[in-house]
Amino acid sequence: MSENKDIISAKETINREIAALRSMESMLDDSLSSVLDLMQECKGRVIITGMGKSGHIARKIAATLASTGTPSFFIHPGEASHGDLGMLTVQDIVIAISNGGESKELSDILLYCKRHNIPLIAMTRNPQSTLGKSAEMVLKLPNNGEACPLGLAPTSSTTATLVMGDILAIALMERKGFTATDYKQRHPGGKLGAILCKVSDLM
């Protein structure tokens, strides 16, 4: 019996996305440690920004960092240009995400970081892009194309970006010795909070 076409399609998508992650794995170098050093030493917050699908991934990365011991939040590039740049302080660092590195919506954030000497980290597949050249450090994403059959919809690229965010969060947890008790303090509600709850908390 021949395999279901949908299953064939699903396996192809999985394999394309795995290939992108393997490519990213092979590109890892000492720049990752430099970025982690900067994040660990940050006295303020780690601000994550990005437009479109990169913005959706940026929100998740910020949420993961915040819940694992690294104060972080997301700023929308459009809102940044209309006053939210005021959320940035000179003690913060900014991670800007753009697969191609040419998202014009990021321009005001890039200029603000330069003007106020706020460290900027780029997450992009193109270090020679406007974003890449504006940043002090670059976390390079793979350039393997997309799992989308049209090669257009962000799929493999957003998966790789999400994993890069997880790499940062997990490495920082390990560096800081982040414990289950620390995690529980940030997750008092829901199933996670119940699992980590102490008897004394219920008394």
ABEGO torsion letter per residue (X at the ends): XBBBAAAAAAAAAAAAAAAAAAAAAAABBAAAAAAAAAAAABABBBBBBEBEAAAAAAAAAAAAAAAAGBBBBBBBAAAAAAGAAAABBAABBBBBBBAAGABAAAAAAAAAAAAAGBBBBBBBABAABAAAAABABBBBBBBAEBABAAGABBBAAAAAAAAAAAAAAAAAAAAAGBBAAAAAAABABEAAAAAABBAAAAX
